[in-house]
Amino acid sequence: PASPEKGLSLRDRLIAGLQARLPSEIEFIDRVLVEVAAGRLPLTLVNQTFFWARQRSSVSRDARACRPIIYFRFAMMAQAKRLGVVL
């Protein structure tokens, strides 16, 4: 849990900020974090994709795809593939 001294972990920020609810969505976030910890995915890329997905979902008119995790997942997979990382 977050506290004023500690703040949110990256995992908690991604889950809450992307509105990940399904077990498969949380597992995907965990796979991304494993690749970040291993140095295969840059943290800056994950952050950029996170903010892009949140922005994109806020302007979406499709009610089925309004949660940011939908955009994050597809964009992150494309970025990872470009770097040769399998998610």
Backbone hydrogen bonds, N-H to C=O, Kabsch-Sander energy under -0.5 kcal/mol:
donor,donor_aa,acceptor,acceptor_aa,energy
7,G,3,S,-2.7
13,R,9,S,-2.4
14,L,10,L,-2.6
15,I,11,R,-2.6
16,A,12,D,-2.6
17,G,13,R,-2.8
18,L,14,L,-2.0
19,Q,16,A,-0.7
20,A,15,I,-2.0
25,E,22,L,-0.6
26,I,22,L,-2.0
27,E,23,P,-2.5
28,F,24,S,-1.8
29,I,25,E,-2.0
30,D,26,I,-2.3
31,R,27,E,-2.2
32,V,28,F,-2.3
33,L,29,I,-2.4
34,V,30,D,-1.9
35,E,31,R,-1.9
36,V,32,V,-2.1
37,A,33,L,-2.6
38,A,34,V,-1.8
39,G,36,V,-1.2
40,R,35,E,-2.0
41,L,35,E,-1.5
46,V,42,P,-1.7
47,N,43,L,-2.7
48,Q,44,T,-2.5
49,T,45,L,-2.4
50,F,46,V,-2.4
51,F,47,N,-2.5
52,W,48,Q,-2.3
53,A,49,T,-2.6
54,R,50,F,-2.1
55,Q,51,F,-2.2
56,R,52,W,-3.1
57,S,53,A,-2.3
58,S,54,R,-1.3
59,V,55,Q,-0.8
59,V,56,R,-0.8
60,S,57,S,-0.6
63,A,61,R,-0.8
65,A,62,D,-1.1
66,C,63,A,-0.8
69,I,18,L,-1.9
70,I,67,R,-1.4
71,Y,67,R,-0.6
72,F,68,P,-2.7
73,R,69,I,-2.6
74,F,70,I,-1.4
75,A,71,Y,-2.5
76,M,72,F,-3.1
77,M,73,R,-2.1
78,A,74,F,-1.9
79,Q,75,A,-2.4
80,A,76,M,-2.7
81,K,77,M,-2.3
82,R,78,A,-1.9
83,L,79,Q,-1.2
84,G,81,K,-1.2
85,V,80,A,-3.1
87,L,85,V,-0.5
